[in-house]
């Protein structure tokens, strides 16, 4: 799939096509001909039940267990006319998230039943003659809840699947205040994978990479919002925290992430972080977001830097510097304090450098 996307992007960039202009029309479609996108951050594992079964459940002529057996709905949410049944594992994070989503679907569905929907869900045709949702999963679920799975509703239908479909999904997710933060972060990651593929296609054709401003514009967000998303998605621990129910604002969590990063860089005198550094920082972030006290790191880093002479390097390697007359107080050095040791090493290098210069 990724390789196919790269080829399509390459062809489109070569033809100078505009990515955000695709042909569409409004059509009335049977809800039963539309299927959700299970890769979308707004997706909820669901099974749609026939109107008759929904009626039987509401009138208590069939039980939840019986319906679940008929539709093999374990670890799914069953949706039908005037009923939504959560069959996910009771008490799990997925069950809790589904309950929150169900509440919003019921509220929207009740509104739709008495007034028309302002913005139709968007779909595109699939190879099997059906349609897949691009944006508007919650609206689609609400339509099924309000009218039943056999009902007809209006959709915005693209002629083909939009090339940057995840970008379009993110644009909608980012503009909605009521959507879960976890879903927004997931949508950003998916959209950025498409943006990165677009960047690679441009480079292959000799074009410049997209600037940060270009990327933010493509995603339909401000530079500040782009920076927020970029910082928060650097560490999977942040995304996992939101998945588990973290409700901090993005700005508040961003401040925590940047402070932990900066403190780590200062403590270890680093400008660039490697995978090991990021893993440790990720653990610190996870602990702080969970309200736990960070465990003290056992390993310590000692630094030898600013060695500009091979003679100084040879002195360090082949001489006992403690026996040299350098006027350094090795006896009173606190060897358990990494910062004190690093300061002593810096002073050692500086002293050897000055001694070499005076000998010239």
Buried (B, 14 or more C-beta within 10 A) or exposed (E): EEEEBBEBBBEBBEEEEEBEEBEBEEBEBEBBBBBBBEEBBBBBBBBBBBBEBBBBBEEEEBEBEEBBEBBEBEEBBBBBBBBBBBBBEEEEEBBBBBEEBBEBBBEBBEEBEEEEBEEBBBBBBEEEEBBBBBBBBBBBBBBBBBBBBBBBBBBBBBEEBBBBBBBBBBBBBBEEEEBBBBBBBBBBBBBBBBBEBBBEBBEEEEEEEBEEEBBBBBBBBEEEBBBBBBBBBBBBBBBBBBBEEBEBEBEEBBEBBEEBBEEBBEEBEEEEBEEEBBEBBBBBBBBBBEEEEEEEEEEEEEEEEEBEEEEBBEBBEEEEEEEBEBEBEEEEEEEEEBEEBBEBBBBBBEBBBEBBEEEE
